[in-house]
Amino acid sequence: MHKFLLVLSFILIAITNSFSQDLKSPSDFLGYDLGTQFSRHHQVIDYFKHVSETLPNQVLLEQYGQTYERRPLYMTIISSEENIKNIDQIRENNLKNAGVIEGNSTSNNPAIIWLSYNVHGNEASSTEAAMKTLYTLITEKQDLLKNTVVIIDPCVNPDGRDRYVNWYNETSSMPYNTDQQASEHHEPWPGGRPNHYLFDLNRDWAWATQIESSSRLKVYNTWLPQIHVDFHEQGINNPYYFAPAAEPFHEIISEWQRHFQTEIGQNNAKYFDNNGWLYFTRERFDLLYPSYGDTYPTYMGAIGMTYEQAGHGRAGLGIMNDEATELTLKDRIAHHTTTGLSTIEMTSQNAEKLNSEFKKFFDNTGLKYKSYVMHGNSDKIEAVKHLLDKHDITYKYAAKGKVSGMMYGTGKEGKYEATEKDLIVSTNQPKGKMVTVLFEPDTKLNDSITYDITAWSIPYAYGLDAIASKQEVKTSITTKTPTLNTKDTLGVGYISAWNSLKDAEFLTALLQKNIKIRFNEKPFTTLKPELKYDRGSLIITRGDNKSSSDFDDIIIETANLHKRKIQSIATGYSKSGTDLGSPDVKLIHKQKIAILSGKSTSSLSYGELWHFFEQQLHYPISSINTEHLHKTELDKYNVLIIPDGYYGDVLNENALKKLQTWIKKGGKLVAIDGSLKSLANKKGFALKTNKVKDTTKTKSNLVPYAEREREATNKLITGAIFKSKVDNTHPMAFGYDKSYLTLKLGNDSYSLLENGYNVAYLEEAPKPISGFAGKDALKELGNSLVFGEERIGKGSVIYMVDNPLFRSFWENGKLFMVNSVFFVNNNRFEL
C-alpha cells in the first residue's frame, strides 16, 4: 500500500511538473516583452485562459458579465490545489462567517483577497501588472496560496481600456517618444478613463447604474473578501500611493480596518525602500464616499484600499516627468506587481486574524439607528428596492402604527403614522453597516478636505420622506398582485398620472409607437368616473389617434408592460377644471433632441445624458460634436441640450447669435451646470451671476502658506444637499412638491431671473441639510437660481444650475429633465 501511494505521488508530481513546464510567462505568450506594448483586452483574457487551462487545479476562470460593447468580464480564482477542491465550501464558510447565509463556518478558513485592475481604462499599467502578478504568484509564491484565495479581476473596464490602447497603439512613435508635448501623451476626447457610456466606474460601486458594476456586484456579494485592492494611476509627477488612506475616515470603519491598512502599507514600504522607489501615504484619498472601489468593500467588511501608480493616460510606454526622470510602462508594472504580491503576503500572514475580525465587523448591535422607514411615491419605493437588491440588502414593509425618530424633512425628532406601503430597511442584518452609510441623514465629517461629495443619503436622492428610528420598527408581510389594465373601446380615451420616472418611460414608449398624447397645465376632475388629476397627467384620446387601428391594444399593452395604472374616461367634459379640449391641455411633441458632445464638453455629463435617454427613456437623440456646431442645421431639432463643460471657444459670439436665432424661432435650449457660464451676463440672455462683495481678499493673503488649502475650503461646496423652493405650477416642475432637495456640486451662484420663471431656487441664507459647504460659499447662495426658464421669441432657454442627472444616482432630479424636454413651452408647432 505504501509503495502504491509513493508511486501515485510521483505520478502527481510528474503531472504537475508537466503542467508547469507548459505554463508560459506573459511575455512568452504574448510574443513581446511585457511593458514594451499595451496589450488589448482580448490578449489579456487569452493569457488568463492559458493559465487556467494549464493549471486547472489551481486557477479557475469565470465570466461574470459582458460590457455594453460586448467585451467579456472575467474573474480568476487562484489558490492551492487543496483549496480549489473545496472552493465552494470556502466561499460558503466565509459568507456564514459574515452571517449572510445561515450556519456555522468551519475554523481556519483561508482568507480571501480580491484584486481589481483597470477600473479607469487609460490607467492601463494595472492590467499588464495583473498578468505578471498571476504568473509570479503561481510560479514563485505558491506558499502564499496555502491559506489564501486570491481573486483577480484583470480589467474592470474593458471598453475604456481598449479605447485607450487602440488609440495609443495607432498614435505612438516607434520607439516611443518621452517628450511630454508629443501627441502620444495627449488623448483625444473623451479619453479612455470611462466606460462605454462615459461613466466613471470608480464612482459607481454603490449606485450600480452601469452594466459592469451591477454584474460585478452579483459575484462580489457571493464572496465578500476580507481584502480588496483597487489599482489606479495618477499624475506623472506623483510616484506611488498606497494605504493607509487619508482622513476623513467614515466613523463606521473599525479600528482593526484602520490598523491593518497601516500594516499593509508598512509592508509595501519595505519592498519599495529596498528598491529605492518613492511613495506616499495618508494623503488625498480618503475613505468617506461609499461608491469607490476602496470604500464600498470597506463598508462590506473588507480592508479596502486604493493603490495609485504615477502615469495615467499621459505616460504611454514612457515619458519624461518634470524631475527629468523617465517613467516607463515597465516601471509601472513592477510597482503594481510588488504591492499586489506584498498585500497577498500580508493576507497570508494574518489569515486567521482577518477572518476573526471580519466576523466582528458584522456585529451591528452598536449602531445608533435600527430602522429607516421611507414613505412616498410607490415608484420611488420600487426604485429603492431595485437598488437594494443589487447589494443583497433585505427590506420589508411596515406594519400600521406610530414610528418615532429623526425626521429627514425637519432634521428633528418626531412621530409618523406608518402604513403598509412604507418601506423599512433595518440595520439588524449582516449588511447593517452599509445600510447605515447609505441611509444616514447627515454624514459625520472629521475633516472638510475630501476627495468627493459629502452627501448622498438614499431618501434624499430618491425624493422620499423618511424617518430614522432608534427602535426596530414592526413589519408586515405584504403581498402585492399587479393590477392589469383592461381596454374600454367605448371611452373617449385614457388618463395616467404624472409622478415619477416610470411615468416618463411610459410616455416615451407611446411616443415611439406614434401615439399622440396630451398633458394638462391645470388640474381637473373628470366626470365619469369622478377622479382628480394634477398638472402633467398624460391624456390619450381616441380622437387624436384615429389613424391607429389598434389604439386600445397599444395603450393597454404598453401600460401593463410599464406597470402604469391608467383610467378609461367616458367623456371629455370635466366636472371641474379644464375639459380635454381646453387650450391648457396641450399636445406633447415627439421631440427631436440633439446633445453637444466632444471637445469642451464634460464627458461625464454627456455620458449621463446619453445613458439617460438611451438606456432609461429609450428615446433617440442626436449627438453633435462641438467642432461641427457652427455648420449644424439646428432647425432639424426641437431641443438642444448643452451638458456641463467649458465652452469659452465653442460658444463664442457667432455661436451665441446662431443659438438665439434658433431659439426665437421656437427652439428649446437646455443648459446644464458649467455651460451656464457661457450664457451668463451675455447680451440676449437674462442669466446673471450672483455678485457678493469679497471682504476676505486682503485677509486671505495673510493666511500662512501651510494653511491655504484648508482656508480654501471656506469657499467650497463638496456635494452638499440643499432644500430649494419649487413653483410646481410651472411645467418644468410637474410631478414635484413645493420643495426639492438639490445636490449642489460647487459654489456657482446665479441671481433669480428678472425676466423669466424661477422654477426652483434657494431662499435667503440657505444652509445644507447634509454635506459640507464652506461659510464663504454659503454667503453667495442666498436668493439664487437652481432651475429656471427664460422665453426668447417663440422658444425657451432652460437653466439648470445643478445637474439633475448626476452620476445617474440622483433619481429625484430626472423628472426635471423630462419635463424640460417634453412639457416646457409647448405652444408651438413643429419646427
Order of alpha helices (4+ residues) and beta strands (2+ residues): alpha-alpha-alpha-beta-beta-alpha-alpha-beta-alpha-beta-alpha-alpha-beta-beta-beta-alpha-beta-alpha-beta-alpha-beta-beta-alpha-alpha-beta-alpha-beta-beta-beta-beta-alpha-alpha-beta-beta-beta-alpha-beta-beta-beta-beta-alpha-beta-beta-beta-beta-alpha-beta-beta-alpha-beta-alpha-alpha-beta-beta-beta-beta-alpha-beta-beta-alpha
